[in-house]
Amino acid sequence: MYSGEKMYYCFGDSITEGKPGVSYVKYLGKIFYNLGRGGDTVINLTSRLKKIMLNHPIERLVIQIGTNDILLPFLFNYSPAWQKTIKKIISTGRIPSKNKEKFEKNYNTLLELLNGRKVIIVNIPCIGENKNSKLNKKVDEYNAIIKKLCEEHSLKLVDFNSWQKSQIKNRNNKYFISKNPFKMILDSFFVRTPHISISVSKKRNLITTIDGVHLNDFGAKKLAELVKEKIYAN
């Protein structure tokens, strides 16, 4: 798995993993390996990378992380059912940053760990296809931090969030993740192919995602395109 000088290892959460939804990694090519993990956070990804890098000289990475640092605390208060689910997620080490100051510190620790390697950073996608929501205002604040840190560490940043906003435009879509986590589990099983993802999005009146967070085929293809543009740019 960790072999080949030209391999790119794609780390992230369920958006990278593609469960539910469609992973952008499937559209990148054979030299890209998917190491996404559902529910992952900046803290846990840093821990994962430390363990992997002890034995494997990974030099090229695509990092997509940060969504759950915002989403997990939100879902904790979303419904009693989600509260139980989030407690289980956190118990496995997927701990969200407590606030944006802690997020900046944690994200900087992650980037320091990757110093000297070829790294492409993907910013946090929209959380819900209403770009004026409180959640997306928070996403904007966290993405400003990511942009600043990428500049400080001289890393290439894929601004996927801005592209999503250009597609969502001024639509005020109210469909969002169900308050019953079981519905996301069902999506994980049944909404994993390009055709089905587009069909579900249309039914839910969504543009780039299947549930406001996880990508459909349209979103996954565009993210892959943006990542390749950054990698192969001069």
NULO-135756 format. One record per residue (C-alpha): residue number from 1; residue in one letter; chain; y, z, x. Coordinates in steps of 0.1 Angstrom, whole numbers, plus 5000, padded with zeros to 4 digits. Example, Ala and Ser with C-alpha at 12.3 -4.5 7.8 and 13.67 -1.06 7.14 Angstrom:
# residues 2
 resi resn chain    Y    Z    X
    1    A     A 4955 5078 5123
    2    S     A 4989 5071 5137
//
This chain:
# residues 234
 resi resn chain    Y    Z    X
    1    M     A 5000 5000 5000
    2    Y     A 5025 5010 5027
    3    S     A 5020 4980 5050
    4    G     A 5039 4949 5060
    5    E     A 5073 4949 5077
    6    K     A 5089 4927 5050
    7    M     A 5077 4948 5021
    8    Y     A 5103 4964 4998
    9    Y     A 5093 4996 4980
   10    C     A 5110 5001 4946
   11    F     A 5115 5038 4938
   12    G     A 5129 5051 4906
   13    D     A 5121 5065 4872
   14    S     A 5105 5049 4841
   15    I     A 5131 5020 4842
   16    T     A 5115 5010 4875
   17    E     A 5079 5019 4864
   18    G     A 5083 4998 4832
   19    K     A 5066 5023 4809
   20    P     A 5078 5020 4782
   21    G     A 5096 4986 4783
   22    V     A 5095 4960 4811
   23    S     A 5099 4967 4848
   24    Y     A 5124 4946 4867
   25    V     A 5100 4948 4897
   26    K     A 5076 4923 4881
   27    Y     A 5103 4896 4885
   28    L     A 5111 4903 4922
   29    G     A 5080 4888 4939
   30    K     A 5050 4898 4959
   31    I     A 5068 4916 4986
   32    F     A 5081 4942 4962
   33    Y     A 5060 4972 4953
   34    N     A 5066 4994 4922
   35    L     A 5067 5031 4929
   36    G     A 5086 5042 4898
   37    R     A 5077 5074 4881
   38    G     A 5086 5083 4845
   39    G     A 5110 5112 4842
   40    D     A 5119 5112 4878
   41    T     A 5152 5127 4891
   42    V     A 5172 5126 4923
   43    I     A 5157 5160 4934
   44    N     A 5121 5150 4928
   45    L     A 5125 5115 4943
   46    T     A 5139 5130 4975
   47    S     A 5109 5152 4976
   48    R     A 5085 5123 4970
   49    L     A 5101 5102 4997
   50    K     A 5099 5131 5023
   51    K     A 5062 5133 5017
   52    I     A 5056 5096 5018
   53    M     A 5078 5090 5049
   54    L     A 5059 5116 5069
   55    N     A 5030 5092 5072
   56    H     A 5044 5058 5064
   57    P     A 5072 5040 5082
   58    I     A 5090 5026 5051
   59    E     A 5120 5006 5061
   60    R     A 5131 4986 5031
   61    L     A 5137 5003 4997
   62    V     A 5153 4996 4963
   63    I     A 5164 5029 4947
   64    Q     A 5171 5032 4910
   65    I     A 5176 5069 4901
   66    G     A 5199 5092 4882
   67    T     A 5193 5084 4845
   68    N     A 5172 5115 4840
   69    D     A 5197 5138 4857
   70    I     A 5218 5131 4825
   71    L     A 5191 5123 4800
   72    L     A 5167 5152 4804
   73    P     A 5194 5179 4797
   74    F     A 5205 5159 4767
   75    L     A 5170 5156 4753
   76    F     A 5163 5193 4759
   77    N     A 5189 5200 4731
   78    Y     A 5180 5169 4711
   79    S     A 5151 5184 4692
   80    P     A 5125 5213 4694
   81    A     A 5098 5187 4702
   82    W     A 5118 5172 4730
   83    Q     A 5125 5207 4744
   84    K     A 5088 5213 4749
   85    T     A 5084 5179 4765
   86    I     A 5113 5185 4789
   87    K     A 5100 5219 4799
   88    K     A 5067 5202 4809
   89    I     A 5085 5175 4829
   90    I     A 5106 5200 4848
   91    S     A 5076 5221 4856
   92    T     A 5062 5192 4876
   93    G     A 5093 5192 4899
   94    R     A 5113 5165 4881
   95    I     A 5144 5188 4879
   96    P     A 5177 5173 4869
   97    S     A 5210 5182 4887
   98    K     A 5229 5210 4870
   99    N     A 5262 5192 4870
  100    K     A 5280 5163 4886
  101    E     A 5289 5184 4917
  102    K     A 5253 5192 4922
  103    F     A 5244 5156 4915
  104    E     A 5267 5144 4942
  105    K     A 5252 5168 4967
  106    N     A 5216 5159 4957
  107    Y     A 5223 5122 4958
  108    N     A 5240 5125 4992
  109    T     A 5209 5143 5005
  110    L     A 5187 5114 4993
  111    L     A 5209 5089 5010
  112    E     A 5210 5109 5042
  113    L     A 5172 5109 5042
  114    L     A 5172 5071 5041
  115    N     A 5197 5067 5069
  116    G     A 5190 5038 5092
  117    R     A 5168 5019 5067
  118    K     A 5176 4988 5046
  119    V     A 5184 5003 5012
  120    I     A 5196 4987 4979
  121    I     A 5210 5011 4953
  122    V     A 5209 5004 4916
  123    N     A 5235 5024 4896
  124    I     A 5226 5043 4864
  125    P     A 5221 5020 4834
  126    C     A 5237 5026 4801
  127    I     A 5221 5055 4781
  128    G     A 5223 5041 4745
  129    E     A 5239 5008 4737
  130    N     A 5272 5023 4727
  131    K     A 5293 5021 4758
  132    N     A 5319 5045 4743
  133    S     A 5295 5073 4736
  134    K     A 5298 5107 4753
  135    L     A 5266 5100 4772
  136    N     A 5279 5068 4786
  137    K     A 5312 5084 4796
  138    K     A 5291 5108 4816
  139    V     A 5271 5079 4831
  140    D     A 5304 5064 4842
  141    E     A 5313 5097 4860
  142    Y     A 5280 5098 4878
  143    N     A 5282 5061 4887
  144    A     A 5316 5067 4903
  145    I     A 5299 5092 4925
  146    I     A 5271 5068 4934
  147    K     A 5297 5041 4942
  148    K     A 5316 5065 4965
  149    L     A 5285 5076 4983
  150    C     A 5273 5040 4988
  151    E     A 5306 5032 5004
  152    E     A 5304 5062 5027
  153    H     A 5268 5053 5037
  154    S     A 5276 5015 5039
  155    L     A 5249 5007 5014
  156    K     A 5247 4977 4990
  157    L     A 5252 4987 4953
  158    V     A 5238 4968 4923
  159    D     A 5262 4974 4894
  160    F     A 5237 4968 4866
  161    N     A 5257 4991 4843
  162    S     A 5287 4967 4842
  163    W     A 5265 4938 4834
  164    Q     A 5249 4958 4805
  165    K     A 5284 4966 4792
  166    S     A 5293 4929 4793
  167    Q     A 5264 4922 4770
  168    I     A 5268 4952 4747
  169    K     A 5306 4945 4744
  170    N     A 5321 4965 4716
  171    R     A 5290 4969 4695
  172    N     A 5285 5004 4682
  173    N     A 5247 5004 4680
  174    K     A 5234 5037 4666
  175    Y     A 5197 5032 4674
  176    F     A 5186 5056 4701
  177    I     A 5154 5074 4714
  178    S     A 5136 5091 4685
  179    K     A 5138 5129 4682
  180    N     A 5100 5128 4682
  181    P     A 5087 5122 4717
  182    F     A 5055 5108 4703
  183    K     A 5074 5076 4694
  184    M     A 5082 5071 4730
  185    I     A 5046 5076 4738
  186    L     A 5037 5049 4713
  187    D     A 5063 5026 4729
  188    S     A 5047 5033 4763
  189    F     A 5014 5019 4750
  190    F     A 5026 4991 4729
  191    V     A 5060 4979 4742
  192    R     A 5051 4968 4777
  193    T     A 5051 4930 4776
  194    P     A 5081 4906 4776
  195    H     A 5074 4891 4742
  196    I     A 5069 4924 4724
  197    S     A 5099 4940 4741
  198    I     A 5122 4913 4728
  199    S     A 5107 4916 4693
  200    V     A 5112 4953 4693
  201    S     A 5148 4950 4705
  202    K     A 5157 4926 4678
  203    K     A 5142 4948 4652
  204    R     A 5162 4977 4665
  205    N     A 5193 4956 4669
  206    L     A 5194 4962 4707
  207    I     A 5204 4938 4734
  208    T     A 5192 4949 4769
  209    T     A 5168 4977 4760
  210    I     A 5140 4986 4736
  211    D     A 5153 5021 4727
  212    G     A 5187 5024 4743
  213    V     A 5173 5033 4777
  214    H     A 5142 5014 4788
  215    L     A 5147 4977 4796
  216    N     A 5135 4948 4775
  217    D     A 5126 4915 4792
  218    F     A 5162 4902 4791
  219    G     A 5175 4934 4809
  220    A     A 5146 4934 4834
  221    K     A 5151 4898 4844
  222    K     A 5188 4903 4850
  223    L     A 5183 4935 4870
  224    A     A 5158 4916 4892
  225    E     A 5183 4888 4896
  226    L     A 5210 4912 4907
  227    V     A 5188 4930 4931
  228    K     A 5177 4898 4948
  229    E     A 5213 4887 4950
  230    K     A 5222 4918 4970
  231    I     A 5191 4916 4992
  232    Y     A 5196 4880 5002
  233    A     A 5234 4880 5004
  234    N     A 5249 4875 5038
//
